[in-house]
Amino acid sequence: MTDSDGRGKHPQDLVAIFHASFHPTKGNTIDWSLKASEDLSLDHLEFSALPSGLHLVDQDVVYFTKDGQQGVCVFRRRKTAEQGHRGFRLSSLGVLLAKSRRPRPIRHVKGLKDILDALHSKMEPSGILEPTESDWEPARAFFEERKLRRADLGGAGDWHGWNEEMLGAYSDPLHPNPTLHLPHLLRVLGPSSLTLYKHVLGRKRILIYALPPVEVACILCHVAGDLCFENQAAWTGTDSPVTRLKGKHKEPINVLGMVTLVDLDRLEAESRTGRGWIACTTDAIFMEKPSYYDLLIDLTTSTPNKATRPTFYASKPVPPSSGSSRTPQYRLSTVRFAWSDVKLWNEIDRILQLDADDAHRHCCAPGDSPSKSKSAPAWTDAWRVYEDVCVICAGLWMGNWRNNSTMSYSTANGPENWGSVRLEGDDDLTANGAYVRNVGMGIEGRPVESSTLGISGPSTSKASRRTSAMSWSSGKATMVGSLAGSGKARQASSSTNPAASVPESNESYVTDSVEDEVHRRTGTTSALLQTFHAHTLFQLSVLEDLLSRQGISSSPEDGIETVVNITPKDILAFELGPLSGLDAKYLEWLVQEYAGDNVKVNVKRGWKDLVAAVFGYG
């Protein structure tokens, strides 16, 4: 769209701008603000803008929500000799956006950074401690230019598909959409990212624990919400989804961003809606409160000194003791990816490997080459070894024992490789081999300060292609393919331009143009989002067939309680594992969301059913 379509140079979707700072006796306070309406409350925003631990870093970006409205703030720490401040002044300049279908706070980050940098550069040389009213003039002009004026936001909050999202009128190549960080985040999380995907689609409560800087965790929240955004948001496009199933909720999973202990009551209220939420925090005490969430992702377990991936924990209820009437207790239990995730992961990994040679030119690439990194060599990464062993075992199990499986094995390099189990790429066990960026070095998604895109020129060494998964997909199984037992084809994303596909060769990616770099990353991201979207439609179509076979209506308004019986054979139709407890829970979540509260799930996992499913009987 152009300006003639009603869009100005900047989106007009702001309802408030504020400045929060830390006072040695008062604590976190909002010392300056402007609002589009006096009825708007800014209470407790100071805690979201200055979460605990942020005093350890010089600058950061924090995403948050307030009463269902998304916001973002830019944090700065500046030196001061003022008594009582312990050598530093802490402050954040933030904005609050109007409610819309697709809020995009990232569009205001660059402007906020420029204002805050200009303010500090003026105050520090002259020794000014507190800004005057005239010092806030740039912030007033910024707010006036982007203030809410129209109920439709001038199109700033509309949704027109992923291509418009990443390459549309308001896109900025120097400050790209957080969704473009998806490929790099998948590389860091590995196959366990599919555990996150299941919890997002199942509308569960997801909490990410991280140490400052928090921009990475905030971006992870938004990217996780994008995995199922197209399926969960009420569709208004010309093309309708293939499945007729409609979820109870018409809004996508709620991305809360940064939360603190002040938000405990809000988290409980959000949990009661059943819509699900994704949030991040720096308060370690949340790890002792597992009743507030269903999945915890601990980013602190991946550091330069620990060459491991972030740890995933599931919150599980503790059976009460006999005669106990206490409040139900919960505990954290480590959860990893399921064997059934391997097929989808290999399709995702195939797309990621097309971009492998440019891994060091990614938006979050380290300033130094991996050979200069102090991180442990690849062979010390026990987590990656664990993944490789599990993936190989999964291939042997599903390829040899279930020889009647309709799942296709790798024919990517010719039919002679059918059924082969192998790891792709060279087994480089030196420090120059496989490299995973860790917390503290700017884990996936965090822009490098020197260059937002982190493009440091062509890498002199070829990026490692070794991944923690085998290749068993032909490259078409997820995007296209027949549905066992139903005859339905998996459909591609209706909002993703088919032309935005990943090129066959990485050589075409080599370019010094920032815009070309963004277009390349857009192609990879679009292909990944299309894969998740197609897989979701596939599983929902299987669920639709299952409900229809058992004569169960998918209408949530039905008042009669019914039971869905799911056998191991039905679980296999979803391409899930009948031996996996997480997969069984995942199906229960799908039924609760897409079949209604009056439909109960009975997963049959008796030994006779399991044996029949494993060996293909029945």
C-alpha positions in Angstrom: 0.0 0.0 0.0 1.0 3.6 -0.5 0.2 6.9 1.2 -2.8 7.2 -1.0 -4.3 4.1 0.6 -4.6 6.0 3.9 -1.2 5.2 5.3 1.2 7.9 6.3 4.9 7.8 6.8 4.5 6.3 10.3 1.7 4.2 11.8 -0.7 6.1 13.9 -1.6 3.6 16.6 -0.1 5.1 19.9 -2.3 5.8 22.9 0.4 6.8 25.4 4.1 7.6 25.7 5.9 7.5 29.1 9.2 7.7 30.8 10.0 5.4 33.7 13.0 5.7 36.0 14.4 4.2 39.2 14.4 6.5 42.3 16.6 5.5 45.2 13.8 6.0 47.8 10.6 5.7 45.7 11.6 2.8 43.5 10.3 2.5 40.0 8.2 5.5 39.0 6.7 7.1 35.9 8.0 10.7 35.9 6.7 11.9 32.6 3.8 10.8 30.3 1.4 11.8 27.5 -1.9 10.0 26.9 -4.4 10.1 24.1 -7.2 9.8 26.7 -7.3 10.7 30.3 -9.3 7.6 31.0 -6.2 5.5 30.2 -4.4 4.0 33.2 -0.6 3.6 33.3 -0.5 2.0 36.7 2.3 -0.6 37.2 3.8 0.1 33.8 7.0 1.2 35.6 7.6 -2.4 36.7 7.2 -3.8 33.2 9.5 -1.1 31.8 12.2 -1.7 34.5 12.1 -5.4 35.4 14.5 -6.8 38.0 18.1 -7.3 36.9 18.1 -4.7 34.2 20.6 -2.7 36.1 23.2 -5.2 35.0 23.2 -4.1 31.3 23.7 -0.8 29.6 20.8 -1.0 27.2 17.9 -3.2 26.3 14.4 -3.4 24.7 11.4 -4.6 26.6 8.0 -5.7 25.2 5.0 -5.8 27.5 1.2 -5.6 27.6 -1.2 -3.5 29.7 -4.9 -4.2 29.8 -4.7 -6.1 26.5 -2.7 -3.4 24.8 0.8 -4.1 23.7 3.7 -1.8 24.3 7.5 -1.5 24.0 10.1 0.5 25.8 13.8 1.2 25.3 16.1 1.0 28.4 19.3 2.9 29.0 21.7 3.0 31.9 23.8 6.1 32.3 26.6 6.9 34.7 26.1 9.5 37.4 27.9 10.6 40.5 24.7 11.6 42.2 24.5 10.3 45.8 22.2 7.4 46.4 22.1 6.1 42.8 25.1 3.8 43.2 26.8 5.2 40.1 24.0 4.7 37.6 20.7 6.1 36.6 18.1 3.7 35.1 15.4 4.8 32.8 13.1 3.6 30.0 11.1 5.4 27.4 8.1 3.5 26.2 4.9 3.6 24.3 1.5 1.9 24.5 -0.4 0.8 21.4 -4.1 0.8 20.7 -5.8 -2.6 20.5 -5.8 -4.1 17.0 -5.8 -7.4 15.2 -2.1 -7.3 14.7 -0.2 -4.8 17.0 3.4 -4.2 15.9 5.4 -2.4 18.6 8.6 -3.1 16.7 7.7 -0.2 14.4 8.4 2.4 17.1 11.6 1.0 18.6 14.0 3.0 16.3 12.2 6.3 17.0 12.3 5.6 20.8 16.0 4.8 20.6 16.8 8.0 18.7 14.9 10.1 21.3 16.5 8.6 24.3 20.0 8.7 22.9 19.6 12.4 22.0 18.3 13.1 25.4 21.2 11.4 27.2 23.8 12.9 24.9 22.5 16.4 25.8 22.3 15.8 29.5 25.5 13.9 30.2 28.1 16.5 29.0 26.4 19.3 30.9 25.9 17.3 34.1 22.1 17.7 34.0 20.4 15.2 36.3 16.7 15.7 35.5 15.2 16.5 32.1 13.3 19.8 31.8 10.0 20.2 30.0 11.8 21.5 26.9 13.9 18.3 26.8 10.7 16.3 26.2 9.8 18.2 23.1 11.2 15.5 20.7 9.1 12.9 22.6 6.0 15.1 22.3 6.5 15.5 18.5 7.0 11.7 18.2 3.8 11.0 20.0 1.8 13.6 18.1 3.0 12.2 14.8 2.0 8.7 15.7 -1.0 9.3 18.0 -4.2 7.4 17.5 -6.6 9.4 15.3 -8.8 6.9 13.5 -10.7 3.9 14.8 -9.2 1.7 12.1 -5.7 2.9 12.9 -5.3 3.8 9.2 -4.6 0.1 8.5 -1.7 -0.1 11.0 -3.3 -3.0 12.9 -4.6 -4.9 9.9 -3.5 -8.4 8.9 -2.8 -9.2 5.2 -0.6 -12.2 5.4 3.1 -12.8 6.1 4.5 -11.2 3.0 2.8 -7.9 3.8 3.9 -8.3 7.4 7.6 -8.6 6.6 7.8 -6.6 3.4 4.8 -4.3 3.6 4.5 -0.5 3.6 5.7 0.0 7.2 8.5 -2.6 7.0 12.0 -1.3 7.7 15.0 -3.3 6.4 17.2 -1.9 9.2 14.7 -2.9 11.9 13.0 -6.0 10.6 9.9 -7.7 12.0 10.6 -10.1 14.9 9.1 -12.9 12.9 12.2 -12.9 10.7 14.1 -14.3 13.7 12.2 -17.5 13.5 14.9 -19.5 11.5 17.7 -18.6 14.0 15.5 -19.3 17.0 14.7 -22.8 15.6 18.4 -23.5 15.3 18.9 -22.7 19.0 15.9 -24.6 20.4 16.4 -27.5 18.0 13.7 -30.3 18.0 12.4 -29.1 21.3 10.9 -26.1 19.4 8.1 -28.5 18.4 7.3 -29.0 22.1 6.8 -25.2 22.2 4.7 -25.4 19.0 2.4 -28.0 20.6 1.8 -25.9 23.6 1.1 -22.8 21.5 -1.5 -24.7 19.3 -2.9 -26.2 22.4 -3.3 -22.8 24.0 -1.4 -23.5 27.1 0.4 -21.1 29.5 4.0 -20.6 28.5 6.6 -18.8 30.6 10.2 -18.0 29.5 12.8 -17.3 32.2 15.8 -15.3 31.2 18.6 -13.1 32.5 19.0 -9.5 31.2 19.2 -8.4 28.5 15.6 -9.4 28.0 15.0 -8.4 24.3 15.8 -12.0 23.2 13.1 -13.5 25.5 10.6 -10.9 24.4 11.2 -11.6 20.8 10.9 -15.4 21.5 7.4 -14.7 22.9 6.3 -13.0 19.7 7.9 -15.5 17.4 6.3 -18.4 19.3 2.9 -16.7 19.0 3.5 -16.4 15.2 3.8 -20.2 14.8 0.0 -20.7 15.0 -1.2 -17.1 14.4 -2.6 -17.8 11.0 -4.6 -20.8 12.3 -5.8 -19.2 15.6 -6.7 -15.8 14.4 -10.2 -15.4 13.0 -9.7 -15.6 9.2 -11.0 -12.8 7.1 -9.2 -13.5 3.8 -10.8 -14.5 0.5 -9.5 -18.1 0.9 -11.0 -20.1 3.8 -9.0 -22.8 5.7 -9.4 -26.4 4.6 -10.7 -27.6 7.9 -14.2 -26.8 9.1 -13.2 -27.0 12.7 -13.4 -23.7 14.5 -11.7 -23.1 17.8 -13.5 -21.7 20.9 -11.4 -18.6 20.8 -11.3 -16.2 17.9 -8.1 -14.5 19.0 -4.6 -16.0 18.8 -2.7 -17.0 21.9 -2.1 -13.9 24.0 1.5 -12.6 23.9 2.0 -10.9 27.2 5.8 -10.1 26.9 7.5 -9.1 30.1 5.8 -10.0 33.4 6.9 -9.4 37.0 5.6 -10.5 40.4 3.2 -7.6 40.3 1.4 -9.5 37.5 0.5 -12.6 39.5 -3.2 -11.7 39.6 -3.2 -10.8 36.0 -1.7 -14.2 35.1 -4.4 -16.0 37.0 -7.1 -14.0 35.2 -5.5 -14.7 31.8 -5.4 -18.4 32.7 -9.1 -18.5 33.4 -9.9 -17.4 29.9 -8.5 -20.5 28.4 -7.0 -18.5 25.5 -3.5 -19.3 26.6 -0.6 -16.9 26.9 3.2 -16.5 26.4 5.2 -14.4 28.7 8.8 -13.9 29.9 10.3 -12.9 33.2 13.6 -12.2 35.0 12.2 -13.1 38.4 13.6 -16.5 39.4 10.9 -16.9 42.0 8.6 -17.9 39.2 10.5 -21.2 39.0 9.1 -21.9 42.5 5.5 -21.2 41.3 4.8 -23.9 38.7 1.0 -23.6 39.3 1.0 -20.4 37.2 2.1 -21.9 33.9 2.1 -25.2 31.9 5.5 -24.9 30.2 8.7 -23.2 31.4 11.6 -22.5 29.1 14.8 -21.7 31.0 17.1 -19.7 28.7 19.7 -19.4 31.5 20.8 -23.1 31.0 22.4 -22.1 27.7 25.5 -20.0 28.4 28.9 -19.6 26.8 30.3 -22.0 29.5 27.5 -24.6 29.0 27.2 -25.6 25.4 23.6 -26.8 25.9 20.2 -25.8 24.7 17.6 -24.0 26.8 15.8 -26.4 29.2 12.1 -27.1 28.9 10.1 -27.9 32.0 6.5 -29.1 32.2 4.3 -28.2 35.2 2.7 -31.3 36.6 0.3 -31.7 39.5 1.5 -33.7 42.5 -1.0 -36.3 43.6 -2.4 -35.3 47.0 -1.8 -37.5 50.0 -4.7 -39.4 51.5 -7.0 -37.2 53.5 -5.3 -34.0 52.4 -7.5 -31.0 51.6 -4.6 -28.7 50.7 -4.5 -26.6 47.5 -3.2 -28.8 44.6 0.6 -28.7 44.4 2.7 -28.7 41.2 6.3 -29.6 40.4 8.5 -29.0 37.4 9.5 -32.0 35.3 12.0 -31.8 32.4 10.3 -32.3 29.0 12.0 -32.9 25.7 10.8 -33.4 22.2 8.9 -36.6 21.3 10.0 -39.2 18.7 7.0 -38.3 16.7 8.4 -34.8 16.2 11.3 -36.1 14.1 9.5 -36.1 10.8 8.3 -32.5 11.1 11.6 -31.4 12.5 13.5 -32.9 9.5 11.2 -31.0 7.1 12.0 -27.8 9.1 15.7 -28.7 9.2 15.7 -29.2 5.4 14.6 -25.6 5.0 17.1 -24.3 7.6 19.9 -26.1 5.8 19.2 -24.3 2.6 20.1 -21.2 4.6 23.1 -22.8 6.4 25.9 -21.2 4.4 24.6 -17.8 5.5 24.2 -18.7 9.2 26.9 -16.3 10.2 25.3 -13.4 8.3 22.1 -13.8 10.2 20.6 -10.8 12.1 21.9 -12.2 15.3 25.3 -13.5 14.1 28.1 -12.9 16.5 30.6 -10.2 15.8 33.5 -12.6 16.0 33.7 -15.8 14.0 33.0 -19.1 15.7 36.7 -20.0 15.6 37.3 -17.1 18.0 34.5 -18.0 20.3 35.3 -19.3 23.8 32.3 -21.7 23.7 32.9 -25.4 24.0 33.6 -27.4 20.9 30.8 -29.3 19.2 31.7 -32.7 20.6 31.2 -31.5 24.2 27.6 -30.6 23.5 25.9 -33.4 25.4 22.4 -32.1 24.5 23.1 -32.3 20.8 24.5 -35.8 21.2 21.3 -36.8 23.0 19.2 -35.4 20.2 21.2 -37.3 17.6 20.8 -40.6 19.4 17.1 -40.1 19.9 16.6 -39.2 16.3 18.4 -42.2 15.1 16.5 -44.5 17.5 13.3 -42.9 16.3 14.2 -43.7 12.7 15.1 -47.3 13.5 11.9 -47.7 15.5 9.6 -46.2 12.9 11.4 -47.5 9.9 12.1 -51.1 10.8 9.5 -52.1 13.4 6.6 -50.3 11.7 7.5 -51.4 8.2 3.9 -50.9 7.1 4.1 -47.1 7.9 2.9 -44.8 5.1 5.5 -42.3 6.2 8.1 -41.5 3.5 11.8 -41.8 4.1 14.5 -39.7 2.5 14.7 -39.7 -1.3 16.2 -36.2 -1.4 19.4 -37.5 -2.9 17.9 -40.3 -4.9 15.7 -43.4 -4.3 18.7 -45.4 -3.3 18.7 -43.6 0.0 15.2 -44.7 0.9 15.2 -45.9 4.6 18.7 -44.7 5.3 19.4 -43.1 8.7 22.2 -40.7 8.7 23.3 -37.2 9.9 23.8 -34.8 7.1 27.0 -32.8 6.6 30.6 -33.3 7.7 31.3 -34.4 11.2 33.5 -31.5 12.1 34.4 -32.0 15.7 36.7 -29.0 16.0 36.0 -25.6 17.5 35.3 -24.4 13.9 32.5 -26.9 13.5 28.9 -26.7 14.6 28.3 -23.5 16.4 25.3 -22.6 18.6 25.0 -19.1 19.8 24.4 -19.0 23.6 22.8 -16.8 26.1 25.0 -13.8 27.0 26.3 -13.8 23.4 22.9 -12.7 22.0 20.9 -15.9 21.7 18.7 -16.2 18.6 16.7 -13.1 17.9 18.8 -10.4 19.6 20.1 -7.7 17.3 23.8 -6.9 17.5 24.5 -3.4 18.7 27.0 -2.5 16.0 24.7 -3.5 13.3 21.0 -4.3 13.6 21.2 -6.9 11.0 24.6 -8.1 12.1 26.0 -8.4 8.6 29.7 -8.5 8.9 30.4 -9.5 5.3 30.8 -12.9 3.7 32.2 -15.5 5.9 35.5 -17.0 5.0 34.7 -20.4 6.3 31.7 -22.5 5.3 29.0 -22.7 7.9 28.5 -26.1 9.4 25.5 -28.0 8.0 25.6 -30.6 10.8 22.2 -30.7 12.6 20.7 -32.7 15.3 18.4 -34.6 13.1 18.5 -37.2 10.3 17.0 -36.6 6.9 14.0 -38.8 6.3 11.5 -36.4 4.6 11.4 -36.1 0.9 10.9 -32.4 1.2 7.3 -32.7 0.2 5.7 -34.7 3.0 4.8 -31.7 5.1 3.9 -29.2 2.4 2.1 -31.7 0.2 1.0 -35.2 0.7 -2.0 -37.5 1.3 -3.6 -37.9 4.6 -3.8 -41.5 5.7 -7.3 -42.7 5.9 -8.9 -39.5 4.9 -7.7 -38.7 1.4 -7.3 -35.0 2.2 -4.2 -33.2 1.0 -2.2 -30.9 3.3 -2.7 -27.4 2.1 -0.1 -24.6 1.8 -0.6 -21.4 3.7 -3.3 -19.2 2.1 -1.7 -16.0 3.2 1.9 -16.8 2.2 2.9 -16.0 -1.4 4.0 -19.2 -3.1 6.7 -17.2 -4.8 8.3 -16.6 -1.4 10.0 -19.9 -1.3 13.5 -20.9 -0.4 15.9 -21.0 -3.4 17.5 -24.3 -4.3 21.0 -23.0 -3.8 22.6 -20.8 -1.2 24.8 -19.2 -3.9 21.9 -16.9 -4.9 21.9 -15.6 -1.3 25.3 -14.0 -1.6 24.7 -10.2 -1.7 25.8 -7.1 0.1 22.4 -5.5 -0.2 20.5 -5.1 3.1 17.2 -5.3 1.3 18.3 -8.5 -0.5 19.3 -9.9 2.8 15.9 -9.2 4.2 14.2 -10.7 1.2 16.3 -13.8 1.6 15.4 -14.2 5.3 11.8 -13.5 4.4 11.8 -16.4 1.9 13.2 -18.8 4.6 10.8 -17.5 7.3 7.8 -17.8 4.9 8.7 -21.4 4.1 8.9 -22.3 7.8 5.6 -20.6 8.6 4.0 -22.3 5.7 5.3 -25.7 7.0 3.9 -25.1 10.4 0.6 -23.9 9.0 0.2 -26.9 6.7 1.0 -29.3 9.5 -1.6 -27.7 11.7 -4.2 -28.0 9.0 -3.3 -31.6 8.5 -3.8 -32.5 12.2 -7.0 -30.5 12.4 -8.4 -32.4 9.4 -7.5 -35.7 11.1 -9.3 -34.5 14.2 -12.3 -33.5 12.1 -12.5 -37.0 10.6 -12.1 -38.6 14.0 -15.0 -36.6 15.4 -17.2 -37.2 12.4 -16.6 -41.0 12.6 -17.7 -41.1 16.2 -20.7 -38.9 15.4 -19.6 -36.1 17.6 -20.5 -32.5 16.7 -17.7 -30.0 16.7 -20.0 -27.2 17.9 -18.9 -25.8 21.3 -22.5 -24.8 22.1 -23.8 -28.4 22.3 -25.0 -29.0 25.8 -24.7 -32.8 25.8 -21.5 -34.2 27.2 -19.9 -36.7 24.8 -16.7 -38.8 24.9 -14.0 -39.0 22.2 -12.2 -42.4 22.2 -8.7 -42.2 20.8 -6.9 -45.4 20.2 -3.1 -45.8 19.4 -4.1 -46.2 15.8 -5.8 -42.9 15.8 -2.8 -41.3 17.4 -0.6 -42.7 14.5 -3.0 -41.0 12.1 -2.0 -37.7 13.6 1.6 -38.7 13.0 2.1 -38.7 16.8 3.5 -41.4 19.0 1.2 -43.7 20.9 3.9 -44.2 23.6 4.3 -40.5 24.2 2.5 -39.0 27.2 3.0 -35.5 25.8 1.4 -36.5 22.5 -1.6 -37.9 24.3 -1.9 -34.6 26.3 -1.5 -32.6 23.1 -4.5 -34.4 21.5 -6.6 -33.6 24.6 -5.7 -30.0 24.2 -6.8 -30.0 20.6 -10.1 -31.6 21.4 -10.8 -29.1 24.2 -10.1 -26.2 21.9 -11.8 -27.5 18.7 -14.5 -29.8 19.9 -15.8 -27.8 22.9 -15.9 -28.1 26.7 -18.6 -30.7 26.6 -16.4 -33.2 24.8 -14.2 -35.3 26.9 -11.2 -37.3 25.7 -10.5 -41.0 26.5 -7.0 -42.0 25.2 -6.8 -45.8 25.1 -3.2 -46.8 25.9 -3.6 -50.4 27.1 -0.8 -52.8 26.3 -3.0 -54.6 23.7 -3.7 -51.4 21.9 -0.1 -50.3 22.0 1.2 -53.7 20.6 -1.3 -53.6 17.8 -0.3 -50.1 16.9 3.5 -50.7 17.0 3.3 -53.9 14.9 0.6 -52.7 12.6 -2.2 -55.1 13.6 -5.9 -54.1 13.5 
